[in-house]
Amino acid sequence: MSVSESAAPAVVALGEVKAAIAAACREARRDPATVTLVAVSKTFATDMIAPVIAAGQSVFGENRVQEARAKWAPLRALHPGLELHMIGPLQSNKARDAVELFDVIHSLDRMSLAAELAKAVAKSGGRRCPRLLVEVNTGAEPQKAGVLATDVDAFLAAVRDRHGLVVEGLMCIPPVDEAPAPHFALTAKIAARNGLKTLSMGMSDDFAEAIRFGATHVRVGTAIFGARPAKAPGN
Ligand SMILES: *Cc1c(COP(=O)(O)O)cnc(C)c1O
C-alpha cells in the first residue's frame, strides 16, 4: 500500500490520540481496552484513510450512507477485518442500506427508524444485525436528533417490545456551547439504570473528559484527519 505524503500527518495524529486516550484511562483508573476509538473519516477520501488503516486502526465512523458505501466497499475488499460505525442521522428509507453496510449504528432516535431497522434485519435473514445505540438529545436541542432524556427509558422498552431489537447502549452529542460533563454524566446515568453497557460519547475536543464519565466509544475525527471543509452540511 502506498502511503501518500499528505496522509502521513493523520498517522502521527492517530498515535497522539491513542496516547491521550491511554493517559485519560490511566487517570480514570480504567483499562484502555475498554475504550474503542472510532476514527471519524467522514468527508475524507480513501487515500487519506488507507494509511490510517495501515497504521492499525480498524474502527471507523461515517455519517452518510452513500458516502460510506462508495468509500468503504473498496477499502473493505482489501481489509476484511474493518468495523464501520454509522454516527450520523439516519433516514428511514436508508435503513436497509445501513443494515448492510454498518456494524454499529449510533443514531437510533425514533420508532419509525426502529421499525425499518427491524424489517431490514429480518429481510437479511439474520445475516446482518448491526449493534444499536440510541442517540440521546441530552440538551433538548430542537434542531438536533435524539430521544429526549426523559423519554429514553420508555423508548428503549418500546423498541424491545414492539420490534424485538436489542439496544446495546447510548450515544450523545453535547450542545457545542455548553460544558460537556453534565451531558456525559446524564447519558451514563440513563445507561446505568437501563442496564446498558456501551456509551458512545466524546469527540476531538472532549474525549478525555468523556472517558472520565465512562465512555466506551469515543468518536474522533478532526484530531486525527484534520479540519473538515467548513460549510458542507451534515459535517
Ligand atoms: C463529525 C462527528 C464526530 C467527530 O467530530 P470531531 O470533532 O471532528 O472529532 C463525532 N460524532 C459525530 C456524531 C459526528 O457527526
Ligand as a Chemical Component Dictionary entry (heavy atoms), coordinates in Angstrom:
data_LIG
# 
_chem_comp.id                   LIG 
_chem_comp.type                 NON-POLYMER 
_chem_comp.pdbx_formal_charge   0 
_chem_comp.three_letter_code    LIG 
# 
loop_
_chem_comp_atom.comp_id 
_chem_comp_atom.atom_id 
_chem_comp_atom.alt_atom_id 
_chem_comp_atom.type_symbol 
_chem_comp_atom.charge 
_chem_comp_atom.model_Cartn_x 
_chem_comp_atom.model_Cartn_y 
_chem_comp_atom.model_Cartn_z 
_chem_comp_atom.pdbx_ordinal 
LIG C1 C1 C 0 -18.285 14.530 12.950 1  
LIG C2 C2 C 0 -18.706 13.810 14.156 2  
LIG C3 C3 C 0 -17.763 13.452 15.147 3  
LIG C4 C4 C 0 -16.299 13.815 15.079 4  
LIG O1 O1 O 0 -16.148 15.133 15.479 5  
LIG P1 P1 P 0 -14.684 15.766 15.665 6  
LIG O2 O2 O 0 -14.944 16.989 16.464 7  
LIG O3 O3 O 0 -14.174 16.058 14.300 8  
LIG O4 O4 O 0 -13.863 14.784 16.387 9  
LIG C5 C5 C 0 -18.215 12.740 16.233 10 
LIG N1 N1 N 0 -19.509 12.390 16.362 11 
LIG C6 C6 C 0 -20.444 12.710 15.438 12 
LIG C7 C7 C 0 -21.842 12.297 15.654 13 
LIG C8 C8 C 0 -20.071 13.440 14.315 14 
LIG O5 O5 O 0 -21.010 13.758 13.406 15 
# 
loop_
_chem_comp_bond.comp_id 
_chem_comp_bond.atom_id_1 
_chem_comp_bond.atom_id_2 
_chem_comp_bond.value_order 
_chem_comp_bond.pdbx_ordinal 
LIG C1 C2 SING 1  
LIG C2 C3 SING 2  
LIG C2 C8 DOUB 3  
LIG C3 C4 SING 4  
LIG C3 C5 DOUB 5  
LIG C4 O1 SING 6  
LIG O1 P1 SING 7  
LIG P1 O2 DOUB 8  
LIG P1 O3 SING 9  
LIG P1 O4 SING 10 
LIG C5 N1 SING 11 
LIG N1 C6 DOUB 12 
LIG C6 C7 SING 13 
LIG C6 C8 SING 14 
LIG C8 O5 SING 15 
# 
